[in-house]
Amino acid sequence: DGGITQSPKYLFRKEGQNVTLSCEQNLNHDAMYWYRQDPGQGLRLIYYSQIVNDFQKGDIAEGYSVSREKKESFPLTVTSAQKNPTAFYLCATSQGDYGYTFGSGTRLTVV
Amino acid sequence: DQQVKQNSPSLSVQEGRISILNCDYTNSMFDYFLWYKKYPAEGPTFLISISSIKDKNEDGRFTVFLNKSAKHLSLHIVPSQPGDSAVYFCAASDWGGGATNKLIFGTGTLLAVQP
């Protein structure tokens, strides 16, 4: 069954800690994306990668980092520099012009 | 600068009636538009799309209309069902002939269909 797996579903982070969100896909899609959802602000692009070993900043990349060492994986690290990290994080993939396929998301809460 | 706007944060309709969700965009380079549906604590799922060479696309109860001159698109759901209650996101991109490009999303409209 092809799809996108985001883990964990819920994540709690203490202030000042880095935390990494996992995104794995077996759709063989080239492009992968990270979005953040906040109430009333829709989906905002954090980072995206169109091929392995290459990635680009999105609209709100500050305080985040990514890597794309293999096609199947695009982990997102939320660093202590991110001032307001509590949000719902969505990973997506795409191939050509068929739109995006989204994972089920990770809810990150700073405690 | 919000390139894709959904000015209605919420919409409530009666079951069986028509739901009309609106979306406006500012970038004239956008040539591909999509609608996604999202339930709480889940990822969005693709609903319907339209290319800028068309002005209408239909899929069952869902129809998307595109008015390029007004930079406006709308999603019609007929008849509306309680299971349609969700947040609907409009998205746009300048695909440029199939190249992989990023989507720009609107802020979403929460649709509530009352039984």
Chai-1 contact restraints between the chains, C-beta under 6 A:
chainA,res_idxA,chainB,res_idxB,connection_type,confidence,min_distance_angstrom,max_distance_angstrom,comment,restraint_id
A,A31,B,T100,contact,1.0,0.0,6.0,A-B,restraint_1
A,G42,B,F105,contact,1.0,0.0,6.0,A-B,restraint_2
A,G42,B,G106,contact,1.0,0.0,6.0,A-B,restraint_3
A,G42,B,T107,contact,1.0,0.0,6.0,A-B,restraint_4
A,G42,B,G108,contact,1.0,0.0,6.0,A-B,restraint_5
A,L43,B,F105,contact,1.0,0.0,6.0,A-B,restraint_6
A,L45,B,K102,contact,1.0,0.0,6.0,A-B,restraint_7
A,Y48,B,K102,contact,1.0,0.0,6.0,A-B,restraint_8
A,Q50,B,T100,contact,1.0,0.0,6.0,A-B,restraint_9
A,L90,B,G43,contact,1.0,0.0,6.0,A-B,restraint_10
A,S94,B,T100,contact,1.0,0.0,6.0,A-B,restraint_11
A,G96,B,G98,contact,1.0,0.0,6.0,A-B,restraint_12
A,D97,B,W95,contact,1.0,0.0,6.0,A-B,restraint_13
A,D97,B,G98,contact,1.0,0.0,6.0,A-B,restraint_14
A,G99,B,L34,contact,1.0,0.0,6.0,A-B,restraint_15
A,G99,B,F46,contact,1.0,0.0,6.0,A-B,restraint_16
A,F102,B,G43,contact,1.0,0.0,6.0,A-B,restraint_17
A,F102,B,P44,contact,1.0,0.0,6.0,A-B,restraint_18
A,G103,B,G43,contact,1.0,0.0,6.0,A-B,restraint_19
A,S104,B,E42,contact,1.0,0.0,6.0,A-B,restraint_20
A,S104,B,G43,contact,1.0,0.0,6.0,A-B,restraint_21
A,G105,B,G43,contact,1.0,0.0,6.0,A-B,restraint_22
